[in-house]
Amino acid sequence: MNWLHKDITSGSISASIEDESDVTIGEVNVAVRVYERYSMMGGNRVSLNVTVVGYRDNIFVSAITSGGSKAVFFKINTIGEESFLELCIDSVESYISRHR
């Protein structure tokens, strides 16, 4: 989670952590983070929710973006969401490459 947090918050000047939660149940660790940033392309803010579950040598990462569209009934501009998600994907791939 520390790796992701560093990459996400340093990957955009407007990225900030909005809330976080951590729990350990037995050998399972769960970390949830909600980030937000301004999307220049969309002219609004987008959020990124990251959940990391660790059990022994296994790590599961879930990343979900939201926001980024001004349309009422369907999403028109998802560029801000997609680029925020790509930042997270790049971070995970970098972690995997470095820790193999």
C-alpha positions as CSV (number, residue, x, y, z in Angstrom):
1,M,0.0,0.0,0.0
2,N,2.9,2.4,0.8
3,W,4.2,1.8,-2.8
4,L,0.9,2.7,-4.3
5,H,0.2,5.6,-2.1
6,K,3.6,7.2,-3.0
7,D,3.0,6.7,-6.7
8,I,-0.6,7.9,-6.7
9,T,0.0,11.1,-4.6
10,S,3.2,12.0,-6.5
11,G,1.7,11.2,-9.9
12,S,-0.5,14.2,-9.9
13,I,-0.1,17.7,-8.4
14,S,-3.8,17.7,-7.3
15,A,-4.0,14.1,-6.0
16,S,-4.9,13.8,-2.3
17,I,-6.0,11.0,0.0
18,E,-9.5,11.5,1.2
19,D,-9.9,8.6,3.6
20,E,-8.3,5.3,4.6
21,S,-9.1,2.1,6.5
22,D,-6.9,-0.8,7.6
23,V,-7.8,-4.0,9.3
24,T,-6.0,-7.3,10.1
25,I,-8.0,-10.4,10.6
26,G,-5.8,-13.4,11.5
27,E,-3.2,-13.5,8.7
28,V,-5.3,-11.3,6.3
29,N,-4.4,-7.6,5.9
30,V,-6.8,-5.3,4.2
31,A,-6.1,-1.7,3.3
32,V,-8.6,0.6,1.6
33,R,-7.8,4.1,0.3
34,V,-9.8,6.7,-1.4
35,Y,-8.0,9.3,-3.5
36,E,-9.2,12.3,-5.4
37,R,-7.7,14.6,-8.0
38,Y,-8.7,17.3,-10.4
39,S,-9.1,16.3,-14.0
40,M,-8.1,19.1,-16.3
41,M,-9.7,17.4,-19.3
42,G,-13.0,17.0,-17.7
43,G,-12.9,20.2,-15.6
44,N,-14.0,18.2,-12.5
45,R,-12.7,15.9,-9.8
46,V,-12.3,12.1,-10.1
47,S,-11.9,9.5,-7.4
48,L,-9.8,6.4,-7.2
49,N,-10.7,3.7,-4.6
50,V,-7.9,1.2,-4.0
51,T,-8.3,-2.0,-1.9
52,V,-5.3,-4.1,-1.2
53,V,-5.7,-7.6,0.4
54,G,-2.6,-9.5,1.6
55,Y,-2.5,-13.0,2.8
56,R,0.9,-14.6,3.3
57,D,2.7,-14.2,-0.1
58,N,-0.5,-13.3,-2.0
59,I,-1.6,-9.8,-2.7
60,F,-4.8,-8.8,-4.4
61,V,-5.3,-5.2,-5.6
62,S,-8.7,-3.7,-6.7
63,A,-8.8,-0.2,-8.2
64,I,-12.0,1.5,-9.1
65,T,-12.4,5.1,-10.5
66,S,-15.5,7.3,-10.4
67,G,-16.5,10.8,-11.5
68,G,-15.1,12.5,-14.5
69,S,-18.2,13.1,-16.5
70,K,-20.7,16.0,-16.5
71,A,-23.4,14.1,-18.5
72,V,-26.7,13.4,-16.7
73,F,-27.7,10.0,-18.1
74,F,-24.5,8.5,-19.4
75,K,-20.8,9.0,-19.3
76,I,-19.3,11.1,-22.1
77,N,-15.8,12.0,-20.9
78,T,-14.0,9.3,-18.9
79,I,-10.4,10.4,-19.8
80,G,-9.8,11.7,-16.2
81,E,-10.9,8.4,-14.7
82,E,-8.9,6.3,-17.2
83,S,-5.7,8.3,-16.6
84,F,-6.1,8.0,-12.8
85,L,-6.6,4.2,-13.2
86,E,-3.6,4.0,-15.5
87,L,-1.4,5.6,-12.8
88,C,-2.5,2.9,-10.4
89,I,-1.9,0.1,-12.9
90,D,1.5,1.4,-13.8
91,S,2.4,1.5,-10.1
92,V,1.2,-2.1,-9.5
93,E,3.2,-3.3,-12.6
94,S,6.3,-1.5,-11.4
95,Y,5.9,-3.1,-8.0
96,I,5.6,-6.6,-9.6
97,S,8.6,-6.0,-11.8
98,R,10.8,-4.9,-8.9
99,H,9.7,-7.6,-6.4
100,R,9.8,-10.7,-8.5
